[in-house]
Amino acid sequence: MGAHRLLLLILGLSPGCADSAARPPPLPCPDGSSCIGTNPTTIGGGTVQAPDGGTPTGGSLARYNLAGSVVVLNQVPPTGTVTRTGVTGWTIRAVDDLSATAMTGADGTFTLTGVLPTLADAGVPVIGVRAVPTSRASFGAYRELRAGGGSVTLETFGSERVLESVAGQGGAPSADLGHVVVQIAEAADPGVGVSSAVVSASTASTTFYDSDLIPGQLTPSIAGTGRRGFALVLNVPAGDDTNGSTVTLRFQVPGATPVPEAMTVRVFPNTLSWVTVRVAR
């Protein structure tokens, strides 16, 4: 799909990566599951949109209500002591159904009503959800999830917090560009991060990894991730604010198989797109 209407990711990943302009597989659930199930809040029906945003494919899809929350984390990368603060007044968008918007309440919660999904390559209905902040003091957040997969938590960081984590290694996040957070964990135990995972991007950018030596700092080390399995692909060309752009990421782990091994990620200016990779041994 083109840079103006590409689909992407959810709270975890699902297998079946695509190294092409086609829509990538949806992101995983927060717990790394496959998000299989039926959303009890589906309403009505609608035309099935083609993956490239062009001519409808025929048939119909239900519209979905989606509940969730937006929180700002105070640690990069997050640890077991991280604080999550809900944000108020942020705009929530279903990026491929522009009629579906909402605002976060005082505690950061929101509900999108009557969202028409689009279809991933595997024919799975997916919803791309973006949180847009009230100022550039924080980055927005983007995830893609399977329709009917449950609620979504959109996590992000303050821009100063990200700057503090990369400035020591010459990093400087731009609000005009996109950024991708990659969390790499063991398939057998999603709570355990994977060390020595390397992330390569198809477009101009710099990948920073968690540091075992300096807590709270990220480094562009060629050794890849530290024990938390955290990577930040910084300053990716992001297109315009409405349609965004895409970047293809490849994942390598010595002696193991990342799932997926590559994927195309949708990015937006001043926004963190979240990706989860599972490593099979």
C-alpha positions in Angstrom: 0.0 0.0 0.0 1.1 3.5 -0.6 2.6 6.0 1.8 -0.8 7.7 2.0 -2.9 4.8 3.1 -0.7 2.1 4.6 -1.8 0.0 7.5 0.1 -1.2 10.3 0.6 -2.4 13.7 -1.3 -3.5 17.4 -0.2 -4.1 20.9 2.0 -7.0 20.1 2.8 -8.6 16.8 1.4 -11.3 14.8 3.4 -13.6 12.4 3.5 -13.1 8.7 5.7 -10.1 8.0 5.7 -8.4 4.7 8.7 -6.8 3.1 6.7 -4.9 0.4 4.3 -2.0 -0.1 1.4 -4.3 1.0 -0.3 -3.8 4.3 1.8 -5.3 7.1 0.4 -7.8 9.6 -1.4 -6.3 12.6 0.3 -5.6 15.9 -0.1 -8.0 18.8 -2.2 -7.6 21.9 -0.7 -6.1 25.1 0.0 -9.6 26.5 1.4 -10.9 23.2 -1.6 -13.0 22.4 -3.2 -13.2 18.9 -6.2 -11.0 19.8 -8.7 -13.6 18.6 -12.3 -13.1 19.6 -15.4 -11.2 19.0 -16.0 -7.7 20.2 -19.4 -7.5 21.9 -19.7 -3.9 21.0 -19.8 -4.3 17.2 -22.5 -2.2 15.6 -23.9 -2.0 12.2 -22.0 -2.8 9.0 -20.0 -1.2 6.3 -18.1 -1.7 3.1 -14.9 -3.7 3.2 -12.1 -1.3 2.3 -9.3 -2.5 0.0 -5.9 -2.6 1.8 -4.6 0.2 -0.5 -7.5 2.5 0.4 -8.8 2.2 -3.2 -11.8 0.4 -4.6 -13.8 -1.6 -2.0 -13.4 -5.4 -2.2 -17.1 -6.1 -1.7 -18.8 -7.7 1.3 -19.3 -6.0 4.6 -17.6 -5.4 7.9 -19.1 -4.6 11.2 -18.3 -1.3 12.9 -16.7 -1.5 16.2 -16.6 0.5 19.5 -13.1 0.6 20.9 -12.3 1.6 24.5 -8.8 2.5 25.7 -6.5 4.9 27.5 -3.5 7.0 26.9 -0.6 7.1 29.4 2.8 8.9 29.6 5.6 6.8 31.0 8.3 8.4 33.1 11.2 6.0 32.2 13.0 5.2 28.9 13.1 2.3 28.7 10.3 1.4 31.1 11.2 -0.8 34.1 9.2 -2.5 36.8 9.0 0.8 38.7 7.7 2.9 35.8 4.9 5.4 36.5 2.0 5.7 34.1 0.1 9.0 34.0 -3.2 9.4 32.1 -3.5 12.5 29.9 -6.6 14.6 29.3 -7.7 16.4 26.2 -5.7 14.4 23.7 -7.4 13.6 20.3 -7.9 10.0 19.4 -8.2 9.1 15.8 -9.0 5.9 13.9 -6.5 6.7 11.1 -8.3 4.9 8.3 -11.8 6.0 9.3 -11.5 9.8 9.8 -15.1 10.0 11.0 -14.2 8.2 14.2 -12.5 10.5 16.7 -12.7 11.0 20.5 -11.0 13.0 23.3 -9.4 11.5 26.4 -11.0 12.2 29.7 -9.4 13.4 32.9 -8.0 9.9 33.5 -6.8 9.4 30.0 -9.6 7.0 28.9 -11.5 7.2 25.7 -14.1 5.4 23.6 -14.2 5.4 19.8 -17.6 4.5 18.5 -18.7 3.0 15.2 -15.2 2.5 13.7 -15.0 0.8 10.3 -11.9 -1.4 10.1 -9.8 -2.1 7.1 -8.4 -5.5 6.0 -4.9 -6.7 6.6 -3.2 -8.9 4.0 -4.5 -12.0 5.7 -8.1 -10.7 5.5 -8.2 -9.8 9.2 -10.1 -6.6 10.1 -7.7 -4.2 11.8 -8.0 -0.7 13.4 -5.1 1.7 13.5 -5.4 4.1 16.5 -3.5 7.2 17.0 -3.3 9.6 20.1 -2.4 13.2 19.2 -1.1 15.3 22.1 -2.2 18.8 23.0 1.4 20.1 22.6 4.9 18.9 21.5 5.9 18.4 25.1 4.9 14.8 24.6 5.0 12.4 21.6 1.8 11.0 20.3 1.3 7.3 20.1 0.2 4.8 17.4 -0.8 1.2 17.5 -2.8 -1.1 15.2 -4.9 -3.9 16.6 -7.3 -6.5 15.4 -10.9 -5.4 15.5 -12.6 -7.1 18.3 -9.3 -7.8 20.1 -10.3 -5.8 23.3 -9.3 -2.5 24.7 -6.0 -0.7 23.9 -3.5 1.2 26.0 -1.5 3.8 24.0 1.8 4.5 25.8 4.2 7.3 25.1 7.0 9.5 26.6 7.5 13.1 27.2 9.8 14.7 24.6 12.3 15.8 27.2 12.5 12.3 28.6 13.4 10.9 25.2 15.9 13.7 24.6 17.6 12.9 28.0 17.9 9.2 27.0 19.7 9.8 23.7 21.5 13.1 24.1 24.5 11.5 25.7 25.1 9.6 22.4 24.4 12.6 20.1 20.7 11.9 19.6 18.1 14.6 19.2 14.4 13.6 18.5 12.6 15.8 15.9 8.9 16.6 16.3 8.6 16.7 12.5 9.7 13.1 12.2 8.3 9.7 13.3 9.8 7.3 15.8 9.3 3.5 16.4 9.6 1.8 19.7 10.5 -1.9 19.3 10.0 -4.3 22.3 11.7 -7.7 21.7 10.8 -10.5 24.1 11.0 -14.2 24.5 8.1 -16.0 22.9 8.0 -18.5 25.8 7.9 -15.7 28.4 6.9 -12.2 27.0 8.0 -10.6 30.3 11.7 -11.4 29.5 13.5 -9.1 27.1 16.0 -10.3 24.5 19.6 -9.1 24.4 21.7 -8.7 21.3 18.7 -8.1 19.0 19.6 -5.7 16.1 17.0 -3.6 14.3 17.7 -2.3 10.8 15.5 0.4 9.1 14.9 0.9 5.4 15.0 4.7 5.6 17.3 7.3 7.1 17.1 7.0 10.9 19.2 6.0 13.9 18.4 3.0 16.1 19.2 3.4 19.9 19.2 0.4 22.3 18.8 0.0 26.0 22.0 0.1 27.9 23.0 -2.5 30.6 25.7 -0.2 31.8 23.9 3.1 32.1 20.2 2.8 33.3 17.9 5.3 31.6 20.2 5.8 28.7 20.0 4.5 25.1 22.9 4.0 22.8 23.4 3.2 19.1 25.6 0.2 19.9 26.3 -2.3 17.2 25.8 -5.0 19.8 22.0 -4.4 19.7 19.6 -4.5 22.6 20.5 -4.8 26.3 18.6 -7.2 28.7 15.4 -5.2 28.4 15.1 -5.9 24.7 14.2 -2.3 24.0 15.0 -0.3 20.8 14.1 3.1 19.6 14.3 3.9 15.9 14.7 7.7 16.0 13.8 10.3 13.3 12.1 8.3 10.6 10.7 10.4 7.6 7.0 10.5 8.5 5.1 12.2 5.6 2.2 14.4 6.5 0.2 14.5 9.7 -2.9 12.9 8.2 -1.5 10.0 6.1 1.9 9.5 7.6 4.5 7.3 5.9 6.1 3.8 6.4 9.4 2.2 7.3 10.4 -1.4 6.9 12.2 -2.8 9.9 14.3 -6.0 9.9 15.1 -7.9 13.1 18.1 -10.2 13.8 18.8 -12.2 16.9 21.9 -14.5 17.1 20.9 -18.1 17.3 17.1 -17.4 17.3 14.2 -16.6 15.1 12.4 -13.3 15.5 8.7 -13.3 14.7 8.3 -11.4 12.4 11.8 -11.2 10.9 10.7 -8.0 9.1 7.7 -5.8 9.0 6.5 -2.5 7.5 5.5 0.1 10.1 3.3 3.1 9.8 4.7 6.3 11.2 3.4 9.8 11.8 5.2 13.1 12.7 5.8 13.6 16.5 4.5 10.1 17.2 5.8 6.9 18.6 4.7 3.8 16.7 4.9 0.7 18.9 6.0 -2.8 17.7 6.4 -6.0 19.6 8.6 -8.9 18.4 8.6 -12.4 19.8 11.8 -14.5 19.7 11.5 -18.3 19.2 14.3 -20.5 20.4 
